[in-house]
């Protein structure tokens, strides 16, 4: 019924144009009459395609709330591709018709008076027709799946931990990531971090930033963003990307901030066959913990300084050099003042990182090697100078460092479909802070085995050997985790 409604008015217009000369067309005006049929034929073709699109949309419409199967999705996608081809064919036809009209010689003036002759369409009318075709083409493209400006992504996980000296427990986390592109150059993203801590549900906001694409090689971001100097946090922290059930010492919840609140400028500089990635940022500085009920926290840095106590500003950046596609080497640094404004001291955070991913024909699999080491330096500071907290005046060497190295192998080129989904992983991580109020260094060897259900869904199992010096108790652990990215 829809097709008939669309076509009738255009057919009527076509008939009216034929009746403009009730006595027929003379030989002198025959050329003009023939060319006059081109425009109605063009509109008729457009109407036919429009009715076809409407008819297909009605035939394939899915009631609200119904599930769309994969077969239905593929059918809809193929029909949209066919519609695109039809639009291209229509566009070519329009060009041919308009070209033939423009190239045809003007017919002689009619000898008789009083006869009505249909004139050649003006350039304005031809341009209007082209614009209508382009509009129709754009509308067809916008109906294709995946062209929305809003996207929901993220990851979730559930796991079990049995650590010596502690009660075993189950855990779960959910991290939705919201992406919105209001224009081709303006983007916004936010990540929520939902989890459990001591029997309570926690909600964090590690990302809430707007980004503007200045050009093909440079972007400016403002808001709360992942720390560019921390390679693990910015690139590898999602549970379905991290190959171990837990995260390494020092780089996570340790010596470097996970997020920064400020502005950053980042981009890529092509250098022949290589490229250089760069980031520069300014942000709120961390706060130096000078008072705490837990003495081991004295001298640590509070990176959740959203109110910027002390009024200090951190300046930093990261560069990553990619000499070949399989290798990236990076260095990051952040400098700021920390502590009370009248007694502020300098803090320097540094990080080096290495990332290697290579497909080995000899070993018939994918080898991934990753490493990162970080240093935290806080200038000489006197804690509890008047002794009011009961432990001062106190000074100590407030330098800490640590990091990890990890190696994994996945036999993706094996013929066996089961074996190729396994991935053994080994990791060594360490945190050195013996001479601080914490009072011990810690190192761990972790051995894990992953099984990939899909490219973004993985089951992980690992055993962790823990070693602490300084009289602290070792805490070996058995861990299981299921993670899914979407």
C-alpha positions as CSV (number, residue, x, y, z in Angstrom):
1,X,0.0,0.0,0.0
2,X,2.9,2.3,0.7
3,X,4.4,1.8,-2.7
4,X,1.2,2.7,-4.5
5,X,0.8,5.9,-2.4
6,X,4.3,7.1,-3.3
7,X,4.1,6.4,-7.0
8,X,0.6,7.7,-7.9
9,X,1.4,11.5,-7.4
10,X,4.5,11.2,-9.6
11,X,2.6,9.2,-12.3
12,X,-0.1,11.9,-12.2
13,X,2.6,14.6,-12.8
14,X,4.0,12.6,-15.7
15,X,0.5,12.4,-17.3
16,X,-0.1,16.1,-16.8
17,X,3.1,16.9,-18.6
18,X,2.0,14.8,-21.5
19,X,-1.3,16.7,-21.8
20,X,0.3,20.2,-22.0
21,X,-0.1,20.1,-25.8
22,X,-3.6,18.6,-26.4
23,X,-3.1,18.8,-30.2
24,X,0.1,16.8,-30.1
25,X,3.7,17.9,-30.7
26,X,4.8,19.3,-34.0
27,X,8.0,18.0,-35.8
28,X,9.7,21.3,-34.8
29,X,9.1,20.7,-31.1
30,X,9.5,16.9,-31.0
31,X,13.1,17.2,-29.7
32,X,12.0,19.4,-26.8
33,X,9.2,17.0,-25.9
34,X,11.5,14.0,-25.8
35,X,13.9,15.7,-23.5
36,X,11.0,16.8,-21.3
37,X,10.4,13.2,-20.4
38,X,13.9,12.9,-18.7
39,X,13.0,14.8,-15.5
40,X,9.8,12.8,-14.7
41,X,11.7,9.6,-15.4
42,X,14.4,10.6,-12.9
43,X,11.8,11.4,-10.2
44,X,10.0,8.2,-11.0
45,X,13.2,6.2,-10.5
46,X,13.9,8.0,-7.2
47,X,10.3,7.3,-6.1
48,X,10.7,3.7,-7.0
49,X,13.8,3.3,-5.0
50,X,12.3,5.2,-2.0
51,X,9.2,2.9,-2.1
52,X,11.6,-0.1,-2.3
53,X,13.4,1.1,0.8
54,X,10.1,1.7,2.7
55,X,8.8,-1.6,1.6
56,X,11.9,-3.5,2.8
57,X,11.9,-1.6,6.1
58,X,8.3,-2.6,6.7
59,X,8.9,-6.2,5.8
60,X,12.0,-6.5,8.0
61,X,10.7,-4.3,10.9
62,X,11.2,-6.0,14.3
63,X,8.6,-5.4,17.0
64,X,10.0,-3.4,19.9
65,X,11.6,-5.6,22.5
66,X,12.0,-8.7,20.2
67,X,15.3,-10.4,19.8
68,X,17.0,-10.0,16.4
69,X,18.7,-13.2,15.4
70,X,22.1,-13.3,13.6
71,X,20.3,-14.5,10.4
72,X,18.0,-11.6,10.5
73,X,20.9,-9.2,11.1
74,X,22.8,-10.6,8.2
75,X,19.7,-10.4,6.0
76,X,19.2,-6.8,6.9
77,X,22.8,-5.9,6.3
78,X,22.8,-7.6,2.8
79,X,19.6,-5.7,1.9
80,X,21.2,-2.4,2.9
81,X,24.2,-3.2,0.8
82,X,21.9,-3.9,-2.1
83,X,20.1,-0.6,-1.5
84,X,23.5,1.2,-1.6
85,X,24.2,-0.4,-5.0
86,X,20.8,0.7,-6.3
87,X,21.5,4.3,-5.1
88,X,24.8,4.3,-6.9
89,X,23.1,3.0,-10.1
90,X,20.5,5.7,-9.8
91,X,23.1,8.3,-9.3
92,X,24.9,7.1,-12.5
93,X,21.6,7.2,-14.4
94,X,20.9,10.8,-13.3
95,X,24.4,11.9,-14.4
96,X,23.9,10.3,-17.8
97,X,20.4,11.9,-18.3
98,X,21.5,15.3,-17.2
99,X,24.7,15.1,-19.3
100,X,22.6,14.1,-22.4
101,X,20.3,17.1,-21.7
102,X,23.1,19.5,-21.4
103,X,24.9,18.2,-24.6
104,X,21.8,18.1,-26.8
105,X,21.5,21.1,-29.3
106,X,18.8,23.5,-28.7
107,X,15.8,22.8,-31.0
108,X,14.5,25.5,-33.4
109,X,11.8,27.8,-32.3
110,X,8.3,26.6,-33.0
111,X,6.8,28.0,-36.2
112,X,3.3,28.3,-34.9
113,X,1.9,30.4,-32.1
114,X,-0.2,29.2,-29.2
115,X,1.5,25.8,-28.8
116,X,2.9,25.0,-25.4
117,X,6.3,23.3,-25.3
118,X,8.0,21.9,-22.2
119,X,11.4,23.6,-21.7
120,X,14.8,22.1,-20.7
121,X,15.3,21.9,-16.9
122,X,17.5,24.8,-15.6
123,X,20.8,24.3,-13.9
124,X,19.2,25.1,-10.6
125,X,16.7,22.3,-11.1
126,X,19.4,19.8,-12.1
127,X,21.5,20.8,-9.0
128,X,18.5,20.3,-6.8
129,X,18.0,16.9,-8.2
130,X,21.6,16.0,-7.5
131,X,21.2,17.1,-3.9
132,X,18.1,15.0,-3.4
133,X,20.0,11.9,-4.7
134,X,22.8,12.6,-2.3
135,X,20.4,13.1,0.6
136,X,18.8,9.7,-0.2
137,X,22.2,8.1,-0.4
138,X,23.1,9.5,3.0
139,X,19.8,8.3,4.6
140,X,20.5,4.8,3.3
141,X,24.0,4.8,4.8
142,X,22.7,6.1,8.2
143,X,20.3,3.1,8.4
144,X,23.2,0.6,8.3
145,X,24.1,-1.1,11.6
146,X,27.0,0.4,13.6
147,X,26.6,4.1,12.5
148,X,25.3,5.4,15.8
149,X,27.2,8.2,17.5
150,X,26.8,6.5,21.0
151,X,28.5,3.3,22.0
152,X,28.4,1.3,25.2
153,X,31.6,-0.8,25.8
154,X,33.5,-2.1,28.8
155,X,34.2,-5.3,30.7
156,X,33.2,-7.4,33.6
157,X,34.7,-10.1,35.7
158,X,34.1,-12.6,38.5
159,X,36.7,-14.4,40.5
160,X,37.8,-16.4,43.6
161,X,40.8,-15.7,45.8
162,X,42.3,-18.0,48.5
163,X,45.3,-16.2,50.1
164,X,47.2,-17.7,53.0
165,X,46.4,-16.0,56.3
166,X,43.1,-14.6,55.0
167,X,39.6,-15.9,54.5
168,X,38.9,-17.0,50.9
169,X,36.3,-14.9,49.1
170,X,34.5,-14.5,45.8
171,X,34.5,-11.2,44.0
172,X,33.0,-9.5,41.0
173,X,33.4,-6.2,39.1
174,X,31.7,-4.3,36.3
175,X,33.2,-1.5,34.3
176,X,30.9,0.1,31.7
177,X,32.5,2.5,29.3
178,X,30.4,5.2,27.6
179,X,31.6,6.6,24.3
180,X,29.8,9.5,22.5
181,X,30.8,11.3,19.3
182,X,28.7,14.4,18.8
183,X,30.8,15.5,15.8
184,X,33.6,14.0,13.7
185,X,36.2,15.8,15.8
186,X,34.6,15.9,19.3
187,X,34.5,12.8,21.5
188,X,33.5,12.1,25.1
189,X,34.1,9.0,27.1
190,X,33.5,7.9,30.7
191,X,34.2,4.7,32.6
192,X,32.5,3.6,35.8
193,X,34.2,1.1,38.1
194,X,31.7,-0.9,40.2
195,X,33.0,-3.4,42.7
196,X,33.0,-4.6,46.3
197,X,35.3,-3.6,49.2
198,X,34.8,-4.8,52.8
199,X,31.2,-5.8,52.2
200,X,30.3,-2.5,50.5
201,X,29.6,-1.7,46.9
202,X,32.1,0.8,45.6
203,X,31.7,3.2,42.7
204,X,34.7,4.9,41.1
205,X,35.0,7.2,38.1
206,X,38.5,6.6,36.6
207,X,37.6,8.2,33.2
208,X,35.4,11.3,32.4
209,X,37.0,13.2,29.6
210,X,36.2,15.2,26.4
211,X,38.7,15.0,23.5
212,X,39.0,17.2,20.4
213,X,40.8,16.0,17.3
214,X,43.0,19.0,16.3
215,X,44.3,17.1,13.2
216,X,45.3,13.6,12.1
217,X,48.3,13.6,14.5
218,X,47.2,15.5,17.6
219,X,44.3,15.4,20.1
220,X,43.6,17.5,23.2
221,X,41.8,16.0,26.2
222,X,40.3,17.6,29.3
223,X,38.8,16.0,32.4
224,X,39.8,12.8,34.2
225,X,41.9,10.4,32.1
226,X,44.1,7.4,32.7
227,X,47.6,8.2,33.7
228,X,49.7,8.4,30.5
229,X,53.0,7.7,32.3
230,X,51.6,4.3,33.5
231,X,51.6,2.0,30.5
232,X,49.9,-0.9,32.4
233,X,47.0,1.3,33.6
234,X,46.5,3.0,30.2
235,X,46.8,0.0,28.0
236,X,46.5,-3.3,29.9
237,X,44.4,-2.9,33.1
238,X,41.0,-4.2,31.8
239,X,40.4,-7.7,33.2
240,X,40.0,-9.3,29.8
241,X,43.3,-7.8,28.6
242,X,45.3,-8.4,31.7
243,X,46.5,-12.0,31.4
244,X,46.7,-12.7,35.2
245,X,43.7,-12.8,37.6
246,X,45.3,-10.0,39.7
247,X,47.4,-6.9,38.9
248,X,51.1,-6.5,39.4
249,X,52.8,-4.7,42.4
250,X,54.0,-1.1,42.2
251,X,52.3,-0.2,38.9
252,X,48.7,-0.8,40.1
253,X,47.5,0.8,43.4
254,X,51.1,1.5,44.2
255,X,53.7,4.0,43.1
256,X,51.9,5.7,40.2
257,X,48.5,7.3,40.0
258,X,45.9,5.4,38.0
259,X,44.1,8.6,36.8
260,X,44.9,12.2,36.4
261,X,42.5,15.2,36.6
262,X,43.6,17.9,34.2
263,X,44.4,18.3,30.5
264,X,46.6,16.4,28.1
265,X,47.9,16.8,24.5
266,X,48.8,13.6,22.7
267,X,49.6,12.4,19.2
268,X,51.8,10.5,16.9
269,X,54.8,11.6,14.8
270,X,55.6,9.4,11.8
271,X,59.4,9.0,11.4
272,X,59.9,7.0,8.2
273,X,58.9,3.4,8.8
274,X,58.8,4.1,12.6
275,X,56.7,6.3,14.7
276,X,56.9,8.2,18.0
277,X,53.9,8.5,20.3
278,X,53.9,11.4,22.7
279,X,51.7,12.8,25.6
280,X,52.1,15.9,27.7
281,X,49.8,16.8,30.5
282,X,49.1,19.1,33.5
283,X,47.0,17.8,36.4
284,X,46.3,18.0,40.1
285,X,49.4,17.0,42.1
286,X,49.2,14.1,44.6
287,X,49.1,14.8,48.3
288,X,51.8,13.7,50.7
289,X,50.3,11.7,53.6
290,X,51.7,13.3,56.8
291,X,49.0,12.1,59.3
292,X,47.3,8.7,59.4
293,X,45.9,6.2,61.9
294,X,48.0,3.6,60.0
295,X,51.7,4.4,60.6
296,X,52.7,2.4,57.5
297,X,51.0,5.0,55.3
298,X,53.1,7.9,56.5
299,X,55.1,9.3,53.6
300,X,53.0,7.7,50.9
301,X,51.3,9.7,48.2
302,X,47.5,10.2,48.0
303,X,46.7,10.2,44.3
304,X,43.0,10.8,44.8
305,X,43.6,14.4,45.5
306,X,40.6,15.7,43.5
307,X,40.3,18.8,45.7
308,X,44.0,19.5,45.1
309,X,45.0,20.1,48.8
310,X,48.2,22.1,48.9
311,X,47.4,23.8,45.6
312,X,50.2,22.1,43.6
313,X,50.2,21.3,39.9
314,X,51.8,18.2,38.4
315,X,53.5,18.3,35.0
316,X,54.4,15.2,33.1
317,X,54.5,13.2,29.9
318,X,55.2,10.0,28.1
319,X,57.0,9.0,24.9
320,X,56.7,5.7,23.2
321,X,59.0,4.7,20.3
322,X,57.9,2.0,17.9
323,X,60.8,1.0,15.7
324,X,59.0,-2.0,14.4
325,X,55.3,-3.0,14.7
326,X,56.1,-5.8,17.2
327,X,58.1,-3.6,19.7
328,X,57.4,-0.5,21.7
329,X,59.7,1.2,24.3
330,X,58.4,3.9,26.5
331,X,59.5,6.4,29.2
332,X,57.2,8.6,31.4
333,X,57.9,11.2,34.0
334,X,55.8,13.4,36.4
335,X,57.1,16.2,38.6
336,X,55.3,18.3,41.2
337,X,55.4,19.7,44.7
338,X,53.7,17.8,47.5
339,X,52.9,18.4,51.1
340,X,51.7,21.5,53.0
341,X,52.1,24.7,51.0
342,X,54.6,26.2,53.6
343,X,56.7,23.0,53.7
344,X,56.3,21.6,50.2
345,X,58.9,19.3,48.8
346,X,59.6,17.9,45.3
347,X,58.2,14.6,44.1
348,X,59.4,12.8,40.9
349,X,57.7,9.8,39.5
350,X,59.3,7.9,36.6
351,X,58.5,4.8,34.6
352,X,60.0,2.8,31.7
353,X,58.0,0.2,29.8
354,X,58.6,-2.5,27.2
355,X,56.0,-4.3,25.1
356,X,56.8,-7.0,22.6
357,X,54.2,-9.0,20.6
358,X,55.4,-11.4,17.9
359,X,54.0,-14.2,15.9
360,X,56.5,-17.0,15.8
361,X,56.3,-19.4,12.9
362,X,58.9,-21.6,14.6
363,X,56.9,-22.0,17.8
364,X,53.6,-21.9,15.9
365,X,52.1,-19.3,18.3
366,X,51.9,-15.8,19.6
367,X,54.6,-14.6,22.1
368,X,53.9,-11.6,24.4
369,X,56.5,-10.1,26.6
370,X,55.8,-7.1,28.8
371,X,57.7,-5.3,31.5
372,X,57.5,-2.0,33.4
373,X,59.6,-0.5,36.3
374,X,58.7,2.6,38.2
375,X,60.5,4.9,40.7
376,X,59.0,7.3,43.3
377,X,61.2,9.9,44.9
378,X,60.0,12.4,47.6
379,X,62.5,15.0,48.8
380,X,63.6,15.2,52.4
381,X,60.6,16.0,54.7
382,X,60.2,16.1,58.5
383,X,57.1,14.2,59.6
384,X,55.4,15.1,62.9
385,X,58.0,17.9,63.6
386,X,56.5,18.9,67.0
387,X,55.8,15.3,68.2
388,X,52.0,15.7,68.5
389,X,51.3,12.4,66.7
390,X,53.7,10.5,69.0
391,X,56.3,9.3,66.5
392,X,58.2,12.5,65.5
393,X,60.1,14.3,64.5
394,X,60.8,11.7,61.9
395,X,62.7,11.7,58.6
396,X,63.5,8.7,56.3
397,X,64.6,7.9,52.8
398,X,61.3,8.1,51.0
399,X,62.3,6.5,47.8
400,X,60.4,3.5,46.5
401,X,60.6,1.4,43.3
402,X,59.1,-1.7,41.8
403,X,57.6,-3.3,38.7
404,X,57.0,-6.5,36.8
405,X,58.0,-8.6,33.9
406,X,55.6,-11.0,32.2
407,X,55.8,-13.7,29.4
408,X,53.0,-15.6,27.7
409,X,52.7,-18.0,24.8
410,X,49.5,-18.9,22.9
411,X,49.8,-21.7,20.2
412,X,47.3,-20.1,17.8
413,X,48.8,-22.0,14.8
414,X,48.2,-25.5,16.2
415,X,45.7,-27.6,14.3
416,X,43.9,-28.7,17.5
417,X,41.1,-26.3,18.2
418,X,41.3,-26.9,22.0
419,X,45.1,-26.5,22.4
420,X,45.2,-23.2,20.5
421,X,42.8,-21.6,23.0
422,X,45.2,-22.2,26.0
423,X,47.8,-19.6,27.0
424,X,50.3,-20.2,29.8
425,X,51.6,-17.1,31.6
426,X,54.4,-16.4,34.0
427,X,55.0,-13.1,35.9
428,X,57.5,-11.7,38.3
429,X,56.7,-8.5,40.2
430,X,58.4,-6.7,43.0
431,X,57.9,-3.6,45.3
432,X,60.9,-2.2,47.3
433,X,60.1,0.0,50.3
434,X,62.1,-1.6,53.1
435,X,63.4,1.7,54.5
436,X,60.0,3.4,54.7
437,X,57.4,3.0,57.5
438,X,56.1,0.0,55.6
439,X,59.2,-1.9,56.6
440,X,59.5,-4.6,54.0
441,X,60.1,-5.5,50.4
442,X,57.9,-7.9,48.5
443,X,58.4,-10.1,45.5
444,X,56.1,-12.6,43.8
445,X,56.3,-15.4,41.2
446,X,52.9,-16.1,39.5
447,X,52.2,-19.0,37.2
448,X,48.9,-18.9,35.3
449,X,47.0,-20.6,32.5
450,X,44.3,-18.9,30.4
451,X,41.6,-20.4,28.2
452,X,40.1,-18.2,25.6
453,X,36.4,-18.8,25.0
454,X,36.3,-16.0,22.4
455,X,38.7,-13.2,21.5
456,X,37.3,-11.1,24.4
457,X,36.2,-13.8,26.9
458,X,38.8,-15.7,29.0
459,X,39.0,-18.1,32.0
460,X,42.1,-17.6,34.1
461,X,43.7,-19.7,36.9
462,X,46.9,-18.9,38.7
463,X,49.1,-19.7,41.7
464,X,51.2,-17.0,43.3
465,X,54.3,-17.5,45.4
466,X,54.8,-14.6,47.7
467,X,58.1,-13.6,49.5
468,X,58.4,-10.7,51.9
469,X,61.4,-9.7,53.9
470,X,61.7,-7.5,57.0
471,X,59.8,-10.0,59.1
472,X,56.5,-9.7,57.2
473,X,54.4,-12.9,56.6
474,X,54.4,-14.4,53.1
475,X,51.0,-14.8,51.5
476,X,50.8,-17.4,48.7
477,X,47.6,-17.3,46.8
478,X,45.4,-19.4,44.5
479,X,43.3,-17.3,42.1
480,X,40.5,-17.9,39.5
481,X,38.9,-15.4,37.3
482,X,36.4,-15.2,34.4
483,X,36.6,-12.0,32.4
484,X,34.6,-10.6,29.4
485,X,35.1,-7.6,27.3
486,X,32.3,-6.1,25.2
